[in-house]
């Protein structure tokens, strides 16, 4: 699982620590910890409901009214492993996620915003036997092994009699069409219920009325599936998918290859070079910069300002096009690349560089933003994309000698 952005182009600001990581790998557990529904109780008093929830078994409580709660007990499942994702740092959570802060926000702004990610957001249940199918369910079991859907939560009884519901801000999933490959196309965002059924989106993120059941689709995760937890978006990659993905070594080789071609600033005629992947925070002297309206790559210079108010609006000396002028950074997270092509395109307006097909794929993905909006964003820094195509082909000048 890879959080978007790969917290700041490849790493968390404070490094990977414990269960708060910039990538999370799922392995077969030494002992199965999966659970499956078993006994259903209809309870008329809160005390009886608490007594069942405290039996040490996993359970899901659906509060229908003050006088009626349906408690579904879960029993051990020797054939599955369960992994839980959420904002809570309590022990039932295997993967602690924090809010995705776009590249344009600083840490002060980030701390003011109250998180919309659920403390126990979702659970992923994997078969312990081949083909190791992974399924996603909304909500996770808390420290008391309980999932509690209160009176105001969207919940219902299905025609077959089993209870189901949605979490406050929902768990959304998008499976790309054509897998996670060069031919991939964006899929349709759906909402996953507590029992793993697939629904169309609600009118607003936390509306009490559920969407329509999509019977033709399942909660099985595929290579390239996106999971949105309302404040953080995760990319699911399969072992087979990652086997066909470029490696960190390959991206480093592409960086060295582009630098070996000795691209030059067409004005200053100085040689440009992408900094090493370890130095992706500090703008270096040889750093390539680009005008994002036309794609011409230059070294840094301080001319071409069009106005005092728009500090970043510059006029390209090559073609006179006016637009943002930014340093270029190589996108470091290999898991976001749909192919192994050379780094030829930059996202606008952040300047992260990757292959053409990867740039075009992410440029057309509508990522959930806040509680009701969708927009394309750079996978490496979460900055909202702008411009006609959301990305631009870079025009490098080779050495004149």
Buried (B, 14 or more C-beta within 10 A) or exposed (E): BBBBBBBBBBBBEEEEEEBBBBBBEBEEBEEBBBBEBBEBBEBEEEEBBBEBBEEEBBBBBBBBEEEEBBBBBBEEBEEBBBBBBBBBEEEBBBBBBBBBBBBEBEEEEBEEEEBBBBEBBBBBBBBBEEEEEBBBBBBBBBEBBBBBBEEEBBBEEEEEEEBBBBBBBBBBBBBBEEBBBBEBEBBEBBBBBBBBBBBEBBEEBBEEEBBEBBEEBBBBBBBBBBBBBBBBBBBBBBEEBBEBBBEEEEBBEBBEEBBEEEBBBBBEEEBBBBBEBEEBEEEBEBBBBBBBBBBBBBBBEEEBEEEEEEEEBBBBBBEEBBBBBBBBBBBBBBBBBBBBBEBBBBBBBBBBBBBBBBBBBBBBBBBBBEEEEBBBBBBBBBBBBBBEBBBBEBBBBEEEE
